[in-house]
Amino acid sequence: MNKAESFRIENLTEPLTFPVEAYICPDYARAERERLWPRTWQHAGRVEEIPNVGDFVTYEIGRESIIVIRTAKDKIKAYYNVCSHRARQLIDTPPGSNGVCGNRKGFVCGFHAWRYNIEGECTYKHDEPDWKGALNAERTKLGEVQVDTWGGWLFVNMDPGAQPLREFLGEAADILDPFELQNMRYKWRQWVIFDCNWKTAIEAFMEPYHVTGTHSQMLANGDYYAYSAAHGIHGVSGFDVRKTAGASSEKEASSVTRTGKAGKDPRVSTYELQKEIYETVNNASTTLTLVNAAKRLVDELPEGTPAPEVIRHWLASARADDAARGVIWPNITPEQQGKAGLAWSVFPNMSILQGITFALCYRARPYGDDPDKCIFEAYAIERFPPGEEPKTEWVYAEATREKWGLVLSQDFSNMAAVQRGMHSRGFRGTLPNPHQERKVTNFHRVLADVMGAGHLHLLDK
């Protein structure tokens, strides 16, 4: 998966497609359990969740449960959540949960009281002399899982021979590093068990091509023509500068947040779009600071101010407002902003919609072996003044507009309907837009390579 050239996207004379088995076939879901999830890096949580020695989170993927624990101030380890004696889980994780957290000085098996320290060593075996010296430290220690961090996220990989995390992330990490995502903290986090395949769920957030058809309320404040590009096994999307009005360039505005519509007073349209996003995307994809700074534009700038000057004034004003309350923006150049685009997909199941001081993120995972269900999670992270980070926890929220906001509830309606449609005998395979949905195509190229099967081909005429 580390050979970016293997996943080049060609100029096509015929549309690409891939069959529906990847979404609805139980055998395919079981194959993912063997070929995909044990062999790739997956984000398992945020570093902020385990600040103290002994703090842990569990990561549930398929039938595996992994404990990620801080063993020292500057050391984090990960283990399979299973006793080496008779396989009882050391941390009880109910089926279908999105994990548990806590603090432990060690682990005690609830079956036969075997004990382990946080370094994974078995420190007590009940009636150990019965084995007549046959047990050794290597045989009884906890099974270890690779763990690393990037951008404030905890990543795990069950493959002991896996490439290093940084190599796996490649250009995605290089391009997103200037945003200093590790300095952001949870604003809110929610999860739900949803009636669609995990790929159906995460693909709903891989491209902005769906804005016109799904989020039509946003068309009053912005013109949307999407682009989508592959970066090795990962991908980025955003809006084409020719259609993103109110900004002097894509480089200036795309990674901050979307701006206003052509033909409207940019002072007004910038505020209207900021307000729309903040109120309908669950107080994410922008910040209250950016909204309030946009609201003042009509008072601080004269009518007729060119859009580029409006945007520069708005961002400078918001930066100053944040600095006054102790939130310091990273120094990101317009070129870096433009290269970063609007949203990243990190293979296999992570989506990051980043801004200078915020990010809206998604993760989707299988729900057992059922290809028609998944665990879907969304959360917002943001820069806060030191000591003013909100206390958050994972909240299970039914997939309603009241719980998730207008925009995400619109996406949910698509996810459920797409999964139902995948079962139709009349559906002949997807036809992703080769320009605006390239991340989806690239995702399936990589997935097919990992799964070792030809699941991507040209549509038969």
N, C-alpha and C positions, 0 to 999 in steps of 0.2 A: 504493500500500500504506500510505500515511500517513494515510488517512482512517478513523479508528477507527469512525465511525458507520456505515461501509459494511458492517461485519461484526457488526452487532447480532444477538444470538440471541433469537428470538421465543419466546413460549409457543406450543407446537405442538399442533394437533389431530390431526396425523398424524405418524408418525415420519419423520425425515430419513434419507436414505441417499445413497450415492454409488457409482457402478459400479466394478467391479474393474479396469477398464482402467488406472487410475492405478498399479496394483501389478504388473500382469503383461504389459502391452503394450509391445513394443519401440519402437513408434512414439511412444508417450507418453514413454518414457525418452529418446528422441532429442529430442523436443520440449522436455523439461526442460533439456537441454543448451543449447538456444538461448534459451529464454524465462525460465527460473528462475535457474539458477546464475550467468549473467553479469550479472544485474540485481538481486541482493540482497546484503546484508551477510552474511558468514559468518565465524565465528571460525576463525582459522588457526593458533592456538597460544597460548602464554602469554608475557607480556613477560619473565618470568624466564628463558626459553630463550635470549634474546639480550641479555645484560647488557653486553657489551663491543662497542666499535666493530668492525665486520666480522663479528660473529656473525649467522648467518642460519638460517632454517628455510624449507623449501619446503612449500607447500600444494598438494595434488593434488585436483582436482575434475573428474571426467569426463576429457576429453582435455587439460585445461589444467593447467599447472604454474606456480605463482607463487612467486617468491623474496621473502621478507620479511627485510629486513636493517637492522641498526642502523648508520647512517652517521655519527652523532655521539652524544655523551652524551645529548642530549635530542632526537634526531631518528631517525625510522624511516621507511624507504621500502619500496615494493614494486614488483616488475617482473615482467612475463611472462618465464618462464624460456626464452628463445629468442634466439639470435643474429640480429641484423638483416641479416646477409649471406645465409645459406642455410638458416636456420631450425633449425640444430642446437641442442639443449638445451645450456645453459651448465653446468648442474648435472645430472648423470645421475641420473634418478629411474626406477628399474625399474617397469614396468607393474604396477599392483596394489599398489604400496607406499603407506604412509601418510605419506610424506615423508622427507626427510633434513635433517640439520643440520650446522653446521660454522662455520668462520671463514675469511673471504677478505679480502685486501686489494684484490682486484679479480677480474674474471672473464676467463678466456682460453678462447676457443672451441677445442675439440679438433679441429675440421675444418680451418680455414684460419688459426688463430692470431690472429684478431681479438681485441682486448682492450678491456675496459671497466673504468672505475673504479666504486667503490661508489655514486657519484652517478648512475650509469647512462650516463655519457658514453663514447662510443667513442674510445679514446685511441690505437689503432693499427689500421691496415688494411694488410694485407700488399700491397706494390706498389701503394699508393694512386695514384701518378701515372697508372696505366693508365686511370683513370676521367676523366682530363683535367679535373679540378676539378668534376665533376658531383655528387660526394657532398658533403653538408653535415652539420653537427652534428645538425640536426633529423631528418634522414632516417636517420641511423645510430645514434641513441641508443636505449637500451632502452625498450620500451613500458612505460609506467608504469601502476600499478594504485592505486586509492585505498586508503589504509590509515589506521586509527585504532585507539585503544585504549579499553577500558572494563573495569573490574573486574579488571584484570590480564590481560585477554585481548587478543590481536591480532585485529583484524577487517579483512577485505579486501572490496573491491567492484570488479568489472571495469567497471561503468558509470560513465563520467566525469561524467555528469549526475545521479548518484544523490543522494538526500537525505542530509544529514549523519547520521553514525552515531547521535548522541544523539537526533535526531528519530526515526530508525528504531526505536530501542529504546523510546522513549516512557516509559510508566508502569512498564514492567519495570525500567528503570534507576533511575527515581525511587524505587521501592519497595525495590529491593535495595541501593541505595547505602549505607544505614546499616550493612550487614554488612561493609563494607570488604573485599570479596573480593580486591582487589588486594594485600592484605597476607597472603594465603594462598599456600602453595607446594605443589608436587606432593608427594604422599605415595607414590603409585604410579600407573602408567599402563600400560594394556594395549590391544591391538587384535587383531582377527581378521577374516578374510574369511568372511562368513556367508551361508548359503543362504536369503536373503530379500531383498525389496525394501527400500531404505533407509527408506521410509515405514513399512513393517511393523515395522522395528526401532525407530525412534524413537517410534512410537505405543505400543509396549509400555511406555513409561515416561511417558506423558502423563497417566495417571490411576491413582488408587489403588483404583478399582472392582474391580480384578482380585485384590486381596489375599485375599479370602475363597476364591476358586476356585483361585488359584495358590500362594499362600504360606500354606497352612492352618496351618502350624506356629506362625504368629504369633498365631493366634486364642486361644491359651491365655493370652496376656498382653495382649490389647487388643481392644476392640470397634471395628470400622471401618465408618463410614458416610462416604463421600467426598463432597466437593463439587468442582466444576470451574468456572472462570469465565474469560471472555474479557477481555483487556485490549488492545483494538485488535487488532493482528495476532498478539499473543502471548497467553499464558494461564497461569493459576495453578491449582493444586489443593491440597487439604488434607483434613482430617477435620473433620466437623461437631462442634461443641462438645457437642451433646447425647449423642454416642456416644463421645467421647474422655474416658475416665475417668481419675481420678488427677490431673487438672489442675484448677486453680481456674477456668480459662477457656481457650478456644482461644488467646486473645491471650497467655497466659502461657507456654504450652508448645509450640504447634505448630511454631514455627520453631527451637526448640532441639532437640527430638527427641520422638518419641512416648512417651507415658507408660503407666502400667499399667491393668489391667482393673478394672471396677467389681466390688465385692463382695470383692475381695482386699485384704489389708493393703497400702496404697499404698507402704509402705517396701519391701515384698518385690516387689510387681509392677513397681515402677519399675526396680529392679535387674534383675529377670528379663528385662524387655523390652530394657533397655540391653545386657545381656549377649548376648541372642539376636541383636539387630541387629549388634552388633560382630563376633560370631563367624560369622554367616552372610552378611553383606554385605561380605565381603572387608575387614574392619577399616575400614569407612567408614560413613557415615550417623550416626555418633556418634564420640566420641573416648575414648581410654583414661582420660583425666581424668574424663570424665562417668561412665564405667562404675565406676571406683574410688570416686568420691564416692557413687554410688548404692549400692554394696556396703556402705558404712559406715552407711547410714541406720538399720538395725536396732540398731546399737550407739549411735548418737548421738541417737535420738529414742525416746520411750516408745511402747509399743503404744497404739493408739487415736488417735495424732496425725492430725488431719484432713488429707485429701489436699492441699489448697492449701498448708498449712504444710509438708508433706513436700517439695513441689516447690520452694517458696521456699528451704528449708534446703538442699536438694540443689544447686540452682543457685548459691547463695551459697558453698557449700562448694567446688564445682568451680571457681568463679571465683577463690577464694582460692588453691586449689591451683595453678591455672595462673599466677596472678600471682607466686607464690613461685618458679616456674621461668622467669619472664621472658615469659610469654604474657599480654598484656593484652587483655581482651575489649573490643569496641566498646560504646559506650553506646547500647543499643537499647531503646526503650520497649516495654511490653507491647502498646500499640496498633500500633506498627510491626511487632512480631513477628506479631501476629494478621493484619495486612493482607498480610504476606509469604507466609502459608500455608506449605505444605510443599515444593512443587516448582514450578518455572517451565519453560515451553517457550518458547524464543526462536525465532521463525520464521527459517529453515525447519527446521533440523536440530540444534538444541542443546537439551539438557535440564540443568537445574540443580536439585539437591535440596540446599537450603542450610540451614545451622545457624549459630549465632553464631560458632563457631570452626572450621567445617569445611564442605565441600560435596562431594557426589558428582555427577559430571557425565558426560553421554553425548553422543556425536556419531555420526551415521550419514551415509554418503555413497555415491553409486553406485559400483559396480564396473564400469568400462567402460560398455558399452551393454547389459549383461545385466540385465534387470529383476528377475531372480530371485536376484541376489547383491548384497551391499553390503560396504563396509568399516565395521565397527562398532568404536567405541572407548569405553572407560570409564576414568575416572581419578578419584582422590580428591585434593583439596587441603585443606590444614589450616594453622592458625597454629602456628608453631614458635618456640622461643626464638631470638633472633638468632644466626646462625652455626651453628645445629643443624639446618638444613633438610637432609633426606636427599638424596643424589645419585641422581637417577632418570633413566631413559631409557625410550623406548617399547619394550615387550616384546611380541612376537607370542606369543599364547597360544591354543592350541586350545580350543574351546568345551566344556570339561569342568568338572565340579564341582571337581575338584582344582585347576584353574587359576583359576576365577572365583568359587568359593564357592557355597553352596547356593542363595541367593536369585537370583543372576544366572543360574545354570544352569537354574533353574525358568523364568525369563523366556525363556531361549534355546529351551527346548522349545516354548513358545508361538509364538515368532517363526517357527520352522521349520514348525510345524504349520499356522499361519495362512497362510503363503505357499503351502503345498500346497493348502489348502482354497480359496484364491482361484481356483484353476484348475478347480474343480468346476463342472460344468454345473448342478448343483443349488443353487448359491449365488446368491441374487438381489440381493445388495448388503448392505452393513453396516447395522446398526440401532443406532447409538450412543445410550447412555443420555443423555437431554437434560439431566439435572442433573449426573451424576457423570462423564460423558465429554464435557463441553462443549468442552474444549480440543481434542479430536480433531475435532469438528464445525467449530469455528472454524478450525482448521488447514486443513481442506479447503475452506472458504469462501475463505480467502485464496489457497490454491493455485489454485483454479478461477479466481479473478480474475486472478492472475498469468499463468496459462496461456491465458487468453482463451477459455475454453470452459465450457459449462454442466455441470460435473461434480458439481453438488450439486442434488438435486431431491427432491420428495416421492415417497415410495414409491407406486407405482400399486396401487390396491386390486385 
